[in-house]
Amino acid sequence: MRDTLLVIEDNEQNRYLMKFLLEKNGFRVEEAQSAVEGIEKALSAKYLAILLDIQLPDMDGYGVARKLRTFEELREIPIIAVTSYAMIGDREKALGAGCTGYIEKPVNPETFVDEIRKYL
């Protein structure tokens, strides 16, 4: 699983696009549709990175990032916020919650994979 990325995203179209772009570029992708499912999957395998939506139905991504960072085995795994939250301070809030990086939605298909690679 070390070459696999975990995408925690509740929107089916966003999950599909990210998975398509990443797999097209040689990555394997696991998906989670909720915060709880994402946390469970993150603890069950060693991922190369975690791509995290901030607006999830059961817990916001800030809470997910903070929770994931409490586990020693996840502290070094990059968590990249992929979010439509693009107001002043949102990037800092994501980084403050434990995210390693921040990418605004809608993702740019031309640059998305290169942006992810910066954090790997």
C-alpha positions as CSV (number, residue, x, y, z in Angstrom):
1,M,0.0,0.0,0.0
2,R,3.0,2.3,0.3
3,D,2.5,3.5,-3.3
4,T,-1.2,4.1,-2.7
5,L,-2.9,7.4,-1.9
6,L,-6.0,7.7,0.2
7,V,-8.7,10.1,-1.0
8,I,-11.2,11.2,1.6
9,E,-13.9,13.0,-0.3
10,D,-17.7,12.7,-0.1
11,N,-18.5,14.1,-3.6
12,E,-18.5,11.3,-6.2
13,Q,-17.5,13.5,-9.1
14,N,-14.5,14.9,-7.2
15,R,-13.4,11.4,-6.1
16,Y,-13.7,10.2,-9.7
17,L,-11.7,13.0,-11.1
18,M,-8.9,12.8,-8.6
19,K,-8.7,9.0,-8.9
20,F,-8.7,9.2,-12.7
21,L,-5.9,11.7,-12.8
22,L,-3.8,9.9,-10.1
23,E,-4.2,6.5,-11.6
24,K,-3.4,7.8,-15.1
25,N,-0.1,8.9,-13.6
26,G,0.8,5.6,-12.0
27,F,-0.6,5.9,-8.5
28,R,-2.9,3.5,-6.8
29,V,-5.9,5.1,-5.1
30,E,-8.1,4.0,-2.2
31,E,-11.3,6.0,-1.5
32,A,-13.3,7.0,1.6
33,Q,-16.6,8.8,1.4
34,S,-16.7,10.1,5.0
35,A,-14.5,11.2,7.8
36,V,-15.1,8.1,9.9
37,E,-14.3,5.8,7.0
38,G,-11.2,7.8,6.1
39,I,-9.8,7.6,9.6
40,E,-10.4,3.9,9.7
41,K,-8.7,3.3,6.4
42,A,-5.8,5.6,7.3
43,L,-5.2,3.5,10.4
44,S,-5.5,0.2,8.5
45,A,-2.8,0.7,5.9
46,K,0.4,2.7,5.2
47,Y,-0.5,5.3,2.5
48,L,1.9,7.5,0.6
49,A,-0.3,10.5,1.3
50,I,-3.9,11.4,2.3
51,L,-5.9,13.8,0.2
52,L,-8.6,15.3,2.4
53,D,-11.7,17.3,1.6
54,I,-12.5,19.8,4.3
55,Q,-16.3,19.8,3.9
56,L,-17.4,16.3,4.9
57,P,-20.8,15.3,6.2
58,D,-19.8,13.7,9.5
59,M,-16.8,15.7,10.6
60,D,-15.0,18.6,9.0
61,G,-11.5,17.9,7.5
62,Y,-9.8,20.1,10.1
63,G,-11.1,17.6,12.8
64,V,-10.0,14.7,10.6
65,A,-6.5,16.1,10.2
66,R,-6.2,16.8,13.9
67,K,-7.4,13.3,14.7
68,L,-5.0,11.6,12.2
69,R,-2.0,13.6,13.7
70,T,-2.7,12.1,17.1
71,F,-1.5,8.7,15.8
72,E,2.3,8.2,15.8
73,E,2.2,6.1,12.7
74,L,0.5,8.8,10.7
75,R,2.5,11.8,11.8
76,E,4.9,11.7,8.9
77,I,2.3,10.9,6.2
78,P,1.5,14.0,4.1
79,I,-2.1,15.2,4.5
80,I,-3.1,17.4,1.6
81,A,-6.3,19.5,2.0
82,V,-8.2,19.5,-1.4
83,T,-11.0,21.9,-0.8
84,S,-13.3,24.6,-2.2
85,Y,-12.6,26.6,1.0
86,A,-10.6,29.4,-0.6
87,M,-11.2,32.4,1.7
88,I,-8.4,34.4,3.4
89,G,-7.2,32.3,6.3
90,D,-8.5,28.9,5.0
91,R,-5.0,27.7,3.9
92,E,-3.6,28.6,7.3
93,K,-6.5,26.9,9.1
94,A,-5.8,23.7,7.2
95,L,-2.1,23.8,7.8
96,G,-2.7,24.6,11.5
97,A,-5.0,21.6,11.8
98,G,-2.1,19.3,10.7
99,C,-2.3,19.3,6.9
100,T,0.9,19.4,5.0
101,G,-0.4,21.1,1.9
102,Y,-3.5,22.8,0.5
103,I,-5.0,22.6,-3.0
104,E,-8.0,24.6,-4.1
105,K,-11.0,23.1,-5.9
106,P,-11.9,22.8,-8.6
107,V,-8.6,21.0,-9.2
108,N,-6.8,21.9,-12.4
109,P,-6.3,18.6,-14.3
110,E,-3.2,20.0,-15.9
111,T,-1.4,20.6,-12.7
112,F,-3.1,18.5,-10.0
113,V,-0.7,15.5,-10.0
114,D,2.4,17.8,-10.0
115,E,0.9,19.6,-7.0
116,I,0.4,16.3,-5.2
117,R,4.0,15.2,-6.1
118,K,5.4,18.3,-4.3
119,Y,4.3,16.8,-1.0
120,L,5.6,13.3,-1.5
